[in-house]
Amino acid sequence: MSSPHLPKVAGIDPSLPAPTHTSDPVTPPSAPGPDPGPALQDHLAGWVSDLTTLHELTERLALTGTLEDALDELLRAGAGLVGARRGLVALEPADGLGPVTTVGLGLGRADLGHIETIPRGSASAGHLLDGLPEPDGERRSGVAHPDIPGEPELDPRHREVAARLGYSASYAMALDPPAAPGGTAGAASIAGAARPAGRLGAAAWLYDEPAEPAERQRHLVGLYCRYAAAHIARLVELSRARATVATVQEELLPTRLPRIPGVRLAVRHRAAPRGGGDWYDALPLPDGALGLSVGAVTGSGAGAVAAMGRLRASLRAYAVMEGEDPVAVLSDLELLLRLTEPARSATALFAYYEPLPRRMVLAGAGHCPPLITGERRTEFVETALSAPLGMLSCWEAPSVEFQPGRGETLLFYSDGLLHRTGEPMDRAFARLHSAAASAPGAVRNDPEGFADHLLRTVLPDAAFPDAAFPDAHRADTRRADAAPAGGGRDGGAGSDHGTEDVVLLVAHFD
C-alpha cells in the first residue's frame, strides 16, 4: 500500500522536504536559574514603593482646583520627597502674563520678604527663574546648595538671610510644563486666554542643616514637578480665562451711579468663578426720574456675559423711551430675547422712580422681590407672580406702585445671594429679612454700610469666607476704586465658593 498523500495547501508543495536550516521557532525554556538575590528584591520593592508614592501624590495634586491649593500641595509633597521641612514656590510665568506670586511652607510673609532680597542670581529659585546656565553651560532644572554657610562663592546677602531664617541648605526645581501639541504653546485657548509658554516658576525646599537630596530623591521630585508643572499650567490658563471673563463682565456694568436728589445709591457685585450673567443698572431718565434694574441671564461663561451685556444695553434703551411704564419695558425686552436669543431665558426687575411725588412703579419677570426697610417696616415688596422672560410665548404681568418713605432703604438683589447661603429658599429669604431688620439705624441710613452689613450677615463663613467682599466691584457716585475681579493669588476667579453671581443694589431715600 502506498502512503497517503499529504493535503495540498496554496503556495506550499508538500512533496518538497523541509529545509534543513529551518528550526523550531519556539525556543524551549531554559533551565531555571537561581532565585533573585535579596538586593534585586529590595530594588524591585523600592521601585514599586516609589511608583505608589508618586501615584498617591499626583492624585492628590490633581484634585486641587485653584492655583493656591495646587501650589500648597506642591510644596507639601515636594518637602516629603526631598526630606525638607520648609520651602517656597515662586510662580512667575516666562511669558510675562502672570499671575505672579510667592507661596511659602513654614515661612511667614516676613520670611518670604527676606528671601526676596537675595539677588536672583544667587538664590536657587531665582537662579532657575532667570534661566542662568551652570558652569558647564547647560540650563538645568535643579539647583542645590548643600552647605550655604560653607559656600564662599555665594552672595553675602544669601548667607545672611539663611542665617537669619535658620536654614543651611536648599534644593530647587524648575516648573517646566511640557510643550503643547503641535508647538502651539502660548496660543489662545480658553476664552481667548493665552496658554502659558516656557518656564512657570521654581520651587525651593530648605534644610535646617547642611544636606542635599539623594539621587533617588532628586529623580522622584523631578518626576513629580514635571507633572505638577503641567497641572499648574492648566490652572494658570484657567485663571487667565476667568480673569478675562470677569474683566469683560465688569466693563459691561456701570462703574458710576447717577446722582439723583434725595436718593443715595450703592452696589456690590461679585462675579462667579466661571462668569455669570447677572447685571445691575441705575440710569437717569427724562424729567429727573431714576431707573433701577437687576436681572440675570441663564448660563455661565463668556456666552452668558455677552448675552447679559446685550440685554442690559437694550433695557437701557427701552427705559429711556418708555421707562414710566415698567411693564412695557420688560415686554419689549422679552420680545427681543425671543427673537435674538431663543435658546436663553432671563429674569429681570425694573423700577421707575419719580423723586417729587416719591412714587415708584416696578415690574418683575421671575426675579426675587425687592426688600424695603426702615424704622417702621421691613418687608418684601409684593410683585405679581410672573414667568422669566423667554419662557412663555407672550409675557405679561401687572406693575406694582408704592411710595418709599423718608429714611427708608430699598434693596434689589440677585438670587445668587440666597443660593450662596446653602439653605432652602424660604430660610434664605428669612435670613435676608432678619439681616435687614437687625441693621442698626446708622447702618441703615448708609447704603454702603447697609450693603456690607447684609453680606456679612446673610452669607455664612462656611459658604463664603470673604463675605465682606474685599475684592468685590463697588460703584457709587465716584469711579469704582475696588480691586478688579480676578485680584488675588489665583486671579480671584480661582476661588470657587459659589457658582452664581451676587448682586446687591441699594437705594436710600433721604
C-alpha positions in Angstrom: 0.0 0.0 0.0 1.2 3.4 -0.8 1.4 6.0 1.9 -1.4 8.6 1.9 -0.7 11.9 0.2 -0.4 15.0 2.3 -3.1 17.6 1.7 -2.1 20.4 -0.7 -2.0 24.0 0.7 -2.0 27.1 -1.5 1.6 28.2 -2.1 3.2 25.1 -0.5 4.3 22.0 -2.3 4.0 19.1 0.3 6.3 17.0 -1.8 9.3 19.2 -1.0 11.2 18.3 2.1 11.5 20.9 4.8 14.8 22.9 4.6 17.5 21.6 6.9 18.3 25.1 8.2 14.8 25.8 9.5 14.5 25.4 13.2 11.6 25.3 15.6 10.6 29.0 16.2 9.6 28.1 19.8 12.7 28.1 21.9 12.3 25.6 24.8 12.5 27.3 28.2 15.9 27.4 29.7 16.6 25.7 32.9 15.6 27.8 35.9 18.4 29.8 37.4 19.0 30.6 40.9 16.4 32.8 42.8 16.9 36.5 42.6 19.0 37.8 45.4 17.8 40.0 48.3 19.4 43.1 46.6 17.3 42.7 43.5 14.2 42.1 45.5 14.8 45.2 47.6 15.4 47.1 44.4 12.1 46.0 42.9 10.3 46.7 46.2 11.7 50.2 46.3 10.7 50.8 42.7 7.1 49.7 43.4 7.1 51.9 46.5 8.3 54.9 44.5 5.6 54.3 41.9 2.9 54.1 44.6 4.1 57.2 46.3 4.1 59.2 43.0 0.7 57.9 42.2 -0.8 59.0 45.5 0.9 62.4 45.4 -0.1 63.2 41.8 -3.7 62.0 42.5 -3.9 64.5 45.4 -2.5 67.2 43.3 -5.0 66.5 40.5 -7.8 67.1 43.0 -6.8 70.7 43.5 -8.9 73.2 41.6 -7.2 76.5 42.3 -3.7 77.8 41.9 -3.4 78.5 45.6 -4.3 74.9 46.5 -2.1 73.4 43.8 1.0 75.4 45.0 0.4 74.5 48.6 0.1 70.8 47.7 3.3 71.0 45.5 5.2 72.4 48.5 3.9 69.8 50.9 4.5 66.8 48.6 7.9 68.1 47.5 9.0 68.6 51.1 8.2 65.0 51.8 10.0 63.7 48.8 13.3 65.6 49.5 13.1 65.3 53.2 12.8 69.1 53.9 10.7 70.9 56.4 10.2 74.3 54.8 10.0 75.7 51.3 8.7 78.2 48.9 7.4 78.3 45.3 7.7 81.3 43.1 5.2 81.5 40.3 6.4 83.8 37.6 5.4 82.6 34.0 8.1 83.4 31.5 5.6 84.9 29.0 5.1 87.8 31.4 1.3 87.5 31.5 1.1 86.4 35.2 -0.1 85.7 37.7 3.0 86.4 39.8 3.0 85.2 43.4 5.2 83.5 46.0 3.8 80.9 48.4 5.7 79.6 51.5 5.6 76.4 53.5 6.6 77.0 57.1 7.6 80.6 56.1 5.7 83.8 57.0 5.3 86.8 54.9 8.2 88.5 56.6 10.4 85.4 55.9 9.4 85.5 52.2 10.2 89.2 52.1 13.7 88.5 53.4 14.3 85.8 50.8 13.2 88.1 48.1 16.0 90.4 49.0 18.6 87.8 47.9 20.0 88.6 44.5 18.2 86.3 42.0 21.4 85.0 40.5 22.4 83.7 43.9 19.1 82.3 45.3 18.4 78.8 43.9 14.8 79.6 42.9 15.8 83.0 41.4 18.6 81.2 39.5 16.1 79.0 37.9 13.6 81.8 37.2 16.3 83.7 35.3 17.3 80.6 33.4 21.0 81.1 34.3 23.3 78.4 32.9 25.5 76.3 35.1 29.3 76.4 34.8 29.2 73.8 32.1 26.9 76.0 30.0 23.8 73.8 30.5 20.5 75.2 31.7 19.5 72.8 34.4 16.1 72.1 36.0 17.5 71.7 39.6 19.9 73.7 41.7 21.4 72.5 45.0 23.2 74.5 47.7 24.1 71.7 50.2 26.1 74.0 52.6 25.2 77.6 52.3 27.4 78.9 55.1 30.4 77.0 53.6 29.9 78.2 50.0 32.2 81.2 49.7 31.1 81.9 46.1 27.5 82.7 47.2 26.4 86.3 47.6 26.9 87.5 51.2 23.2 88.5 51.3 22.3 84.9 50.6 24.3 83.6 53.6 22.9 86.5 55.8 19.3 85.7 55.1 19.9 81.9 55.5 21.4 82.6 58.9 18.6 84.9 59.9 15.9 82.3 58.9 17.8 79.3 60.2 18.4 77.2 57.2 21.7 75.9 55.9 20.9 74.2 52.6 18.4 74.4 49.8 17.3 72.4 46.8 15.3 73.9 44.0 13.4 72.5 41.0 12.1 74.4 38.0 8.5 74.1 36.9 8.7 73.5 33.2 5.4 72.3 31.6 5.5 70.2 28.5 5.1 72.0 25.2 1.6 72.0 23.8 0.8 69.5 21.0 1.8 71.0 17.6 4.1 73.5 19.1 1.2 75.9 20.0 2.4 76.9 23.4 1.4 80.5 24.1 -1.6 80.3 21.7 -5.0 81.5 22.8 -7.2 78.7 24.1 -9.9 79.1 26.8 -12.0 82.3 26.3 -9.1 83.9 24.5 -6.7 83.4 27.4 -3.1 82.6 26.5 -1.7 79.2 27.3 1.5 79.8 29.4 4.6 79.2 27.4 8.1 78.5 28.9 9.1 78.2 32.5 6.3 78.8 35.0 8.5 79.3 38.1 10.5 77.3 40.6 10.1 75.6 43.9 12.8 75.5 46.6 12.9 73.5 49.8 15.1 74.5 52.7 17.0 72.3 55.2 17.8 73.2 58.7 21.2 71.5 58.5 23.7 71.1 55.6 22.2 68.4 53.4 21.1 67.6 49.9 18.7 65.1 48.5 20.0 61.7 47.3 19.9 60.8 43.6 16.7 58.7 44.1 15.0 61.7 45.8 16.0 64.0 43.0 14.6 61.6 40.5 11.3 61.4 42.3 10.8 65.1 42.9 11.8 65.7 39.3 9.1 63.4 38.0 6.6 64.9 40.4 7.5 68.5 39.5 7.1 67.7 35.8 3.6 66.5 36.4 2.9 69.5 38.8 4.1 71.9 36.1 1.6 70.5 33.6 -1.2 70.8 36.1 -0.3 74.3 37.2 -0.1 75.4 33.6 -3.7 74.3 33.1 -4.7 76.2 36.2 -2.8 79.3 35.1 -4.6 79.1 31.7 -8.0 78.7 33.5 -7.2 81.6 35.9 -6.4 83.9 32.9 -9.6 82.9 31.2 -11.6 83.6 34.3 -9.9 87.0 34.8 -10.6 87.9 31.1 -14.3 87.0 31.5 -14.5 88.9 34.8 -12.9 91.9 33.3 -15.3 91.9 30.3 -18.2 91.5 32.7 -17.1 94.4 34.9 -16.6 96.6 31.8 -20.2 95.8 30.7 -21.6 97.0 34.1 -21.7 100.7 35.2 -18.7 102.0 37.3 -20.6 105.2 38.1 -24.0 105.5 39.7 -26.1 108.6 38.9 -26.7 111.5 41.4 -30.4 111.9 41.9 -31.6 114.5 44.5 -32.9 112.7 47.6 -31.5 109.2 46.6 -28.2 107.7 47.6 -27.1 104.5 45.8 -24.6 101.8 46.4 -23.8 98.4 44.7 -22.0 95.3 45.4 -21.2 92.8 42.7 -19.2 89.6 42.8 -18.8 87.5 39.7 -19.0 83.7 39.8 -15.7 81.9 39.1 -16.8 81.0 35.5 -18.5 84.3 34.9 -22.2 84.7 35.3 -25.0 86.7 33.5 -26.2 88.8 36.4 -26.5 92.6 35.9 -27.5 95.8 37.7 -28.1 99.3 36.4 -29.1 102.7 37.6 -29.7 105.4 35.0 -31.1 108.9 35.0 -34.3 109.3 32.9 -36.1 112.3 31.5 -37.9 114.7 33.9 -35.5 113.9 36.7 -36.6 110.3 37.1 -34.5 107.3 38.0 -34.5 103.8 36.6 -33.2 100.9 38.6 -32.8 97.3 37.3 -31.4 94.0 38.2 -31.5 90.8 36.2 -29.9 87.5 35.3 -29.3 85.6 32.1 -29.3 81.8 32.2 -26.0 80.0 31.8 -22.4 81.0 32.7 -19.2 81.8 31.0 -18.4 84.1 28.1 -21.6 83.5 26.3 -23.8 84.4 29.3 -21.7 87.5 29.9 -22.1 88.6 26.3 -25.9 88.0 26.4 -26.1 89.9 29.6 -24.4 92.9 28.0 -26.8 92.9 25.1 -29.9 92.7 27.3 -28.7 95.4 29.7 -28.0 97.7 26.8 -31.4 97.0 25.3 -33.2 97.6 28.6 -31.5 101.0 28.9 -32.8 102.0 25.5 -36.3 100.9 26.3 -36.2 102.6 29.7 -35.3 105.9 28.1 -38.1 105.7 25.7 -40.9 104.3 27.9 -39.4 104.0 31.4 -42.6 105.3 33.1 -44.2 102.0 32.1 -42.0 99.2 33.5 -44.4 96.5 32.1 -43.8 97.9 28.6 -40.1 97.9 29.1 -40.0 94.3 30.1 -42.4 93.3 27.4 -40.2 94.8 24.7 -37.1 93.1 26.4 -38.9 89.8 26.3 -39.7 90.2 22.6 -36.1 91.0 21.8 -34.9 88.0 23.8 -37.2 85.6 22.0 -36.2 86.9 18.6 -32.4 87.2 19.1 -31.7 84.7 22.0 -34.3 81.9 21.5 -32.2 79.4 23.5 -32.0 81.6 26.6 -34.2 82.9 29.3 -33.7 85.7 31.8 -35.1 87.2 34.9 -35.4 90.9 35.3 -36.8 93.6 37.6 -37.2 97.2 36.5 -38.3 100.1 38.7 -39.2 103.7 37.7 -38.9 106.3 40.5 -40.1 109.9 40.4 -38.5 112.0 43.2 -41.0 114.8 43.6 -44.1 112.7 44.3 -41.9 110.0 45.8 -43.6 107.4 43.6 -42.1 104.2 42.5 -43.5 101.8 39.9 -41.9 98.4 39.3 -42.5 95.2 37.4 -40.7 91.9 37.6 -40.2 88.9 35.4 -39.4 85.8 37.6 -37.0 87.8 39.7 -36.7 88.0 43.5 -38.9 90.7 45.1 -37.1 93.8 46.4 -37.0 94.4 50.1 -37.7 97.7 51.8 -36.7 98.5 55.3 -37.0 101.5 57.7 -37.9 102.4 61.2 -41.5 101.2 60.9 -41.3 98.3 58.5 -39.1 95.7 56.9 -40.9 93.7 54.3 -40.6 92.3 50.8 -42.4 94.3 48.1 -45.1 92.1 46.7 -44.6 91.8 43.0 -47.0 90.0 40.7 -46.2 86.3 40.1 -44.7 86.1 36.6 -42.5 83.8 34.5 -39.0 84.7 33.4 -38.5 86.3 30.1 -38.4 83.9 27.2 -40.3 81.2 28.9 -43.8 82.0 27.5 -44.9 82.8 24.0 -46.2 86.2 25.3 -45.0 87.7 28.6 -47.3 89.9 30.6 -47.6 90.9 34.3 -49.1 93.9 36.1 -46.9 96.5 37.7 -46.8 97.5 41.4 -46.8 101.0 42.7 -45.7 102.2 46.2 -44.1 105.1 48.0 -40.8 104.7 49.8 -40.8 106.9 52.9 -38.1 109.2 54.1 -35.2 107.3 55.7 -36.2 104.0 54.1 -33.9 101.8 52.1 -34.8 99.7 49.1 -32.8 96.6 48.3 -32.6 94.9 44.9 -30.6 91.7 44.7 -29.9 88.6 42.7 -30.9 85.1 43.7 -27.2 84.2 43.9 -27.3 86.0 47.3 -29.9 83.5 48.5 -28.4 80.4 46.9 -24.9 81.0 48.4 -26.4 80.7 51.9 -26.7 76.9 51.2 -30.2 76.9 52.7 -33.6 76.3 51.2 -35.1 79.4 49.6 -37.7 80.0 52.4 -34.9 80.0 55.0 -32.7 82.2 52.8 -35.5 84.8 52.4 -36.0 84.7 56.2 -32.2 85.2 56.8 -32.2 88.2 54.4 -35.3 89.7 56.1 -33.7 89.2 59.6 -30.4 90.7 58.5 -32.2 93.8 57.1 -34.4 94.2 60.2 -31.5 93.9 62.6 -29.3 96.6 60.9 -28.6 99.5 63.3 -30.1 102.8 62.4 -26.8 104.4 61.4 -26.0 101.4 59.1 -29.5 101.5 57.6 -29.0 105.2 56.7 -25.7 104.5 54.9 -26.3 102.5 51.7 -22.6 101.4 51.6 -22.6 100.2 55.2 -26.0 98.6 54.7 -24.8 96.5 51.7 -21.7 95.3 53.6 -23.9 94.5 56.7 -26.1 92.3 54.6 -23.2 90.4 53.1 -21.6 89.7 56.4 -24.9 88.7 58.0 -26.6 86.7 55.2 -23.6 84.7 53.9 -22.2 82.3 56.4 -18.4 81.9 56.7 -18.7 78.3 55.5 -20.3 79.4 52.3 -18.4 82.5 51.6 -15.3 83.3 53.8 -14.8 86.7 52.3 -18.4 87.8 52.9 -17.4 91.4 53.2 -16.3 91.2 49.5 -12.9 92.8 49.9 -12.4 92.4 46.1 -16.0 93.0 45.1 -16.9 95.5 42.5 -18.2 98.7 44.2 -19.8 101.5 42.3 -21.1 104.8 43.7 -21.2 108.4 42.6 -17.4 108.2 42.2 -15.5 105.9 39.9 -15.1 102.4 41.3 -11.8 102.0 43.1 -12.0 98.4 44.2 -9.6 95.8 43.1 -10.8 94.2 39.8 -12.4 90.9 39.9 -9.6 88.4 39.5 -7.3 90.1 42.0 -5.8 87.6 44.4 -3.5 84.7 44.3 -5.3 82.8 41.6 -6.8 85.7 39.8 -9.8 85.9 42.1 -11.5 83.8 39.8 -10.0 80.7 41.2 -11.9 81.0 44.4 -14.8 78.6 44.0 -17.1 79.5 46.9 -20.1 79.8 44.7 -21.3 79.1 41.2 -23.5 82.2 40.8 -23.1 85.9 40.7 -24.1 88.0 43.7 -25.6 91.5 43.1 -26.9 94.0 45.7 -28.2 97.4 44.6 -29.2 99.6 47.5 -31.2 102.8 47.2 -31.6 105.0 50.3 -34.3 107.7 50.2 -33.5 110.9 52.2 
